[in-house]
Amino acid sequence: MQYQKQVFISLPVTDLAASTAFYEKLGFVKNEAFSNPMGSFLVWSDAITVTLITHDFFTQMAPGKTFADPHTMSQVGLGLSLESREAVDAFAATAVANGGKSVVAPGSEESDGGMYGMSVEDPDGHVWDVMWMDMTKMPPTQA
């Protein structure tokens, strides 16, 4: 069996239950085996997971450091690709309907290169760029 590389993203949240519910409504699936009262392990795909972590536990992961308030500071760029323009629009609508905030309206990131996207802020201020890419319009990659 070939090893599969994965991405694990940890985000500090103020209300673990509410944030977990928000992400589940967006399509993330909670893995109970790796979740506990300090964090929710949420699966987006076989390669990408997001762990929502209480502030108290997050500070234990990086002793002596403070973390940025994502409502007022930009700390990291987060992005997800979806299968269609309609999926991007649905993601944005679901996020806003469940406590998120539209940062860049759907379609605002459209380009002639075949990209369609939007940005949404979760209840804790973490910004996600969500996009669909028409791969037929993308230049070939070079090895």
C-alpha positions as CSV (number, residue, x, y, z in Angstrom):
1,M,0.0,0.0,0.0
2,Q,1.3,3.4,-1.0
3,Y,1.6,6.1,1.7
4,Q,-0.9,8.9,1.1
5,K,0.2,12.4,2.2
6,Q,-2.4,14.3,4.2
7,V,-3.0,17.8,5.4
8,F,-4.1,18.4,9.0
9,I,-5.4,21.9,9.9
10,S,-5.9,23.0,13.5
11,L,-8.1,26.0,14.2
12,P,-8.8,27.5,17.6
13,V,-12.5,28.1,18.3
14,T,-14.4,29.8,21.1
15,D,-17.5,27.5,21.1
16,L,-16.5,23.9,20.1
17,A,-20.1,22.6,19.8
18,A,-21.3,25.5,17.7
19,S,-18.2,25.5,15.4
20,T,-18.5,21.7,15.0
21,A,-22.1,22.1,13.9
22,F,-21.2,24.9,11.5
23,Y,-18.5,22.8,9.8
24,E,-20.8,19.7,9.6
25,K,-23.4,21.8,7.8
26,L,-20.7,22.7,5.2
27,G,-20.1,19.0,4.5
28,F,-17.2,18.1,6.9
29,V,-17.7,14.8,8.7
30,K,-16.9,14.5,12.4
31,N,-14.7,11.5,13.3
32,E,-15.8,10.6,16.8
33,A,-12.8,8.3,17.4
34,F,-10.4,11.3,17.2
35,S,-12.7,13.9,18.9
36,N,-13.0,14.7,22.5
37,P,-14.2,17.6,24.7
38,M,-11.1,19.7,23.7
39,G,-11.4,19.2,19.9
40,S,-13.4,18.0,17.0
41,F,-11.7,16.0,14.2
42,L,-13.5,16.8,11.0
43,V,-12.8,15.1,7.7
44,W,-13.2,17.0,4.4
45,S,-11.6,14.4,2.2
46,D,-9.2,11.4,2.4
47,A,-6.3,13.9,2.3
48,I,-7.7,16.9,4.3
49,T,-8.9,17.2,7.9
50,V,-9.6,20.1,10.1
51,T,-9.4,19.9,13.9
52,L,-11.3,22.5,15.8
53,I,-9.6,23.0,19.1
54,T,-10.7,24.9,22.2
55,H,-8.5,28.0,23.0
56,D,-7.3,26.4,26.2
57,F,-6.0,23.2,24.4
58,F,-4.6,25.2,21.5
59,T,-2.4,27.2,23.9
60,Q,-1.0,23.9,25.2
61,M,0.1,23.0,21.7
62,A,2.4,26.0,21.4
63,P,3.5,26.9,25.0
64,G,4.5,30.5,25.5
65,K,2.8,31.7,22.3
66,T,-0.3,33.7,21.8
67,F,-2.5,33.1,18.7
68,A,-4.0,35.7,16.4
69,D,-7.6,36.8,16.7
70,P,-8.8,35.9,13.2
71,H,-11.6,38.5,13.5
72,T,-8.9,41.2,13.3
73,M,-5.8,39.6,12.0
74,S,-5.0,37.5,8.9
75,Q,-3.0,34.4,10.0
76,V,-3.2,31.8,7.2
77,G,-4.9,31.3,3.9
78,L,-7.3,28.4,3.7
79,G,-8.8,27.1,0.5
80,L,-11.0,24.3,-0.7
81,S,-11.9,23.3,-4.3
82,L,-15.4,22.2,-5.2
83,E,-16.9,20.3,-8.1
84,S,-18.9,23.2,-9.7
85,R,-19.9,26.8,-9.6
86,E,-23.2,25.7,-8.1
87,A,-21.4,23.9,-5.3
88,V,-19.4,27.1,-4.6
89,D,-22.7,29.1,-4.4
90,A,-24.3,26.5,-2.2
91,F,-21.3,26.4,0.1
92,A,-21.4,30.2,0.5
93,A,-25.2,30.2,1.1
94,T,-24.9,27.4,3.7
95,A,-22.0,29.2,5.5
96,V,-23.9,32.5,5.8
97,A,-27.2,30.7,6.8
98,N,-25.4,29.0,9.7
99,G,-23.5,31.9,11.3
100,G,-20.7,32.5,8.8
101,K,-20.1,35.8,6.9
102,S,-19.5,36.4,3.2
103,V,-16.1,38.1,2.8
104,V,-15.9,38.0,-1.0
105,A,-19.2,37.3,-2.8
106,P,-19.5,34.2,-5.0
107,G,-18.2,34.9,-8.4
108,S,-16.2,37.9,-7.4
109,E,-13.0,35.9,-7.9
110,E,-14.0,34.8,-11.4
111,S,-11.4,34.9,-14.0
112,D,-11.0,34.2,-17.7
113,G,-8.7,31.4,-16.7
114,G,-11.6,29.2,-15.7
115,M,-11.8,30.0,-12.0
116,Y,-14.9,30.8,-9.9
117,G,-14.7,31.4,-6.2
118,M,-15.7,33.1,-3.0
119,S,-14.5,33.7,0.5
120,V,-16.4,33.1,3.7
121,E,-15.6,33.7,7.4
122,D,-16.5,31.1,9.9
123,P,-18.0,32.2,13.3
124,D,-14.5,32.4,14.8
125,G,-13.2,34.6,11.9
126,H,-11.2,32.0,10.0
127,V,-11.5,32.8,6.3
128,W,-12.0,30.1,3.7
129,D,-11.6,30.6,0.0
130,V,-13.7,28.2,-1.9
131,M,-13.4,27.7,-5.7
132,W,-14.2,25.7,-8.7
133,M,-11.6,25.5,-11.5
134,D,-12.4,24.6,-15.1
135,M,-9.4,22.3,-15.6
136,T,-9.8,22.4,-19.4
137,K,-8.7,26.1,-19.3
138,M,-5.7,25.5,-17.0
139,P,-2.2,25.4,-18.5
140,P,-0.5,22.1,-18.4
141,T,1.8,21.5,-15.5
142,Q,5.5,21.0,-16.0
143,A,7.3,18.1,-14.3
